[in-house]
Amino acid sequence: MNDSRIRDNNTKTAENQAPVQTAQTAAPVSTKALTTCALLTALALVFSYIEFLLPLNFGIPGVKLGLANIVVVLALYWLGPRYGLYINIARICLSALLFGSLFSALYALAGGLVSLAVMILLKRTDKFSLTAVSAAGGVLHNLAQICVAAAITRTAGIFGYFPVLLLAGLATGIFNGIVCILVLRKLR
């Protein structure tokens, strides 16, 4: 009898337990938010895989639609910057692990983190539309990647390619922003 009372006192249901907060987690994460984040990460990974399998050749080396960035922008506006960051990092790391390389991870991390940081800052000002924020993210993504390429190759001449990447980043960012607006309308 004594043992069962101890066992009953030590086993609590999830409803009775307070969310655990540590120095690493600023706020508790709900099951719904975690599940949504996992589903969006999976969707971003699927989009990355589709672009890997079916590369669209625009006649410009390295230019992609960046479909996975739609999911990151969607997370930024729907769930907030913290979840946008989680999804972005998880997608980049998983993509590099599954069908990329160390170099693809470096390029993607540089582009993804810089573009997300800029998008978060622009969004916080409330002065830019979602499409403008996404377009800025597309441009800065390409700029960060070309900076990594210049650092790796130690060739400053590679920046001559930036005007082309600027236009590509602008176009894909606008496209992704428009798609994101349409999806957010359905979610709200």
N, C-alpha and C positions, 0 to 999 in steps of 0.2 A: 504494500500500500504506500509506503514511504517512497519507493522508487517511482511509482506512477505519478505521484504528486510532483516530484522533481522534474520528471519528463514533461508533464503538462505545463509546468511553469516555464520550462526552457524552450518549448516549441510554441511559437506565436504564429498567427496567420499573417499574411502579407498586409492585410488591412490594418492590423494593430501596430505594425512596425513603422517607425518614422523613416523617411528617406535618409539615406546615409549621405552626409556631406563631408568631403575632405578638402584639403587645400587644393587638390587637383580638380575637383568638380565644384564649380562655383554655385551651381543650382542643381537640384535633383532633376532627373530626366524621367518623364512619364513613359509608360509602356507604349502609348499611342505615338508619341514623338519618336521614340526609338524605332518602332516598327515602320513608321513613315520614312524615317531617315534610311533605314535598311532597304526599303523598297526603291527609294529614289537612287540610292547608291547602285543597286542592281540595274536599274533602268539606265543610268549613266554608263555603267560598264557594258551593257548591251549595245548602246549607241557607239561607244568606243570600238567595240568588236566589229560592228557593222562597217564603220569607217576603215577599220583595219582590213577586213575581208574585201570590201568593195571600194577601193580608193577612187574617188572622183578625180579625174585628171582635168584640171582647169588649164593645162598647159604651163602651169607655174609650179615648180618643185616646192613641196612642203605645204602647199595651201590645201586646207581641208575646211569643210563646213563647220566643224566643231560642234557636232550635235550634242555631245555630252555636256557642253557648256550651257545648253538650254536648261538642263536639269539643275546645274549649279545656280544659274540666275533665278530659276523657279524657286529653289530652296531659299535663296537669299531673300526673296520677296514674300514667300509664303511662310517659311519657318523661322527666318532670321539668320543673321550672319554666322552665328556659331554652327548651325547645322549646315549652312553652305560650305563652311570650312571643312567640317567633318566629311561631308560627301565628296568634296573636291579632292582632299588628300587620300581618302579611301579609294576612290575611283582611279586616281593617278597611280597609286602604289599597286593596286590589283591589276590594272592594265599593263603596267611594266612587267609585273611578275608573270602574267599569263601569256602575253603576246608582244612583249617589248624587250627592252634591254636597259642596261644601266644608263646609257646615253639618252634613250627616249625618256626615262624617268627624270633625268636632270633637266632636259628641255621642258618637259611637261610640268614639273614642279615649279620651275622658274616662271613659266608663262602663267600657270594656274594660280599660284600664290600672289604674284604681282597684280594680275588682272582682278582677282577677287578683292585684294586690299583696296585697289582704286575704286572698284564698283561699290564696296562698302562705304568708302568716304563720300563718293558722289551721291549715293542714295541717302546718306544721313543729312545732306544739305537740303533735301527736298526741293532742289532747284532744277533737277534734270528728270526727264521722262525715263521710263524703264528702257525704252529703245535706245535713248542716248547713253544710259549707263551701260547697257550691253555692248553698244558700239565702242565705247571707250575701253571696255574690258577686252574686246577683240583686238583693238589696236595695241593696247599695252601688253597683251599676251604675246603678240608677235614681236614687239620691241624687246621684251624680256628674253624671248627665245633667241633672237638675233644677237643679243648681248652675250648670252651663254655660248653661242656658236663662235663669236669673235674671241671670247676668252679661251675657248678650247683650241681653236685653230691659230690663235695669236695673229689674226689678220684683220686689220681695221677696214680693209677694202670691202668686207662683207656688208658693211653698212650701206653700200651703194644699192643693195637689194631691198633696203627698207621702204622706199616709196611704193614698191610693188606690194610688199607685205602690209603697208599702211592701208592701201586701198582694199586689199583682200580682207584684212581685219575689220575694216569699217563695214564692208558689204556683209560679211558673215555675222558680224555683231548686230547689225540692223535686222537681218533675217531672223537670227535667234531671238532677238528682243520681241519681234512681232509674233513669233510662235509662242513665246512665253506669255505675252499679253492674252492671246487667245486661250491658252490653257488656264491661266489664272481666272479668266472670266467664267470658265466652266467649274472651277473649284470653289468659287466664292458664292 
